C-alpha cells in the first residue's frame, strides 16, 4: 500500500475516534434530557462527516454506522421528542463505530508493519 495513503488513513481513524467521543458526549446529554436543537444538529453533523469520510477511505462499516446515526437523529428532530428505540439505536451504532475504528486501526498497523 501507499505510505501517504496509509498516513491519511491513520489520521482519519484518529479523528474519527475523537468525533465518536464527541458523539458519545452528545448522546449522554440527550439521554439525560438535555438535548436541544443545537446538540442534535451537532450530532447529525458529526455523523454526516464520518459517513462521508469513512466511505472515502474505504471504511464502509464506519460509513454505514454513521449513516444510521444520522438517520436516527433526523427521526428525533422530525418527531421533536425523545424516542427510546431511536436512542437505543444510536447507542448501538456508537458502540459499533468504536469497534470498527479499533479494528481498522489494528488492520492498518498490521498491514504496514
N, C-alpha and C positions, 0 to 999 in steps of 0.2 A: 504494500500500500504506500501511498504517497505520504511523505513525512509531514508536509504542510497541511494536508487534509486531516491527518491524524491529530495534529496540534489544534486545528479548528474544532474537531470533534471533542477533544478534551476540554477546550474552553466552553463549548456548548454544554457539555454534560455538567461542568461545574456551575455554570449559570443556571442551568435547568434545576439543579438541586436547590439553589438559592430561591428560585421562583416557586418551587414546590413548598419550601419552608414558609414563604410569604403566603402562599395559598392556604397552607395549614393555619396560619395565624388568622387569616380572614374567615376560614371555616369555623375556627374556635369562637371568634366574635359572633358569627352568625348563630352558632349553636347556643350561645349564651343570651340570645335575643337582642344582640347589639348590632344587627345588620341594618345598614342603611343603603340608600341607592348608590352612594359613592363606593362603599366597600364591595357591593355586588358588581358594580362596574369594574372595579379593580380586579376582582376575582375573574370576571369574564375576560378582561384584557390579558391577564397573565396566562390564562388557559389558552387563549387565542394565539398568543406568542409561541407557547410551547407546541401547539398544534402545527403551526406553520414551520417553525424551525426544526422540529423533530422530523417531519416529513422531508424537509430539505436535506437533512444529514443522513437520511435513510433509517431513522429510528421510528418505524411505523407504530410500534406499541406505545411509545411516548406520545406520538401524534394522536393515536386513537383515544387514549385515556384523557388527554387534554381536550379533545373534541367532545367527549362525553361530559366532562366537567362544564365546558362552555354551554352545551345544550341544557344541562341541568340548571345552570344559573339563569339562562333565558326563561326557563319554566318558572323559576322563583320570581323573576322580575315580572313576567306576564301575569302571574297569579297574585302578585303583590302581597305574598304572605309566605310563611314557612310551610314546609311540607316534609314530614318526617321521612317519607320514602325517597324524595329527591335529595334531601340532605344526607341520607344513608348512602345513596348512590355516589354523591360527591366524595364522601369519606372513603368509600371503596376504591374509587379511581385515584384518589390521592395516594392511598397505600400502594396501589398498583404502579403508580408513577415512580414512587421511591424504589420499588423493586426493579423496574425496567431501567432506571438510571444506574442503579448499582450494578446490575448485570451487564449493561452496555459498557460501563467504565471498566469492569473486570475483563470483558472480552477484548476491549481495545488495548488494555495493558498487556494481555497475553499475546495479542497479535503483533504488537510492536516490541516484545521482549526478545 
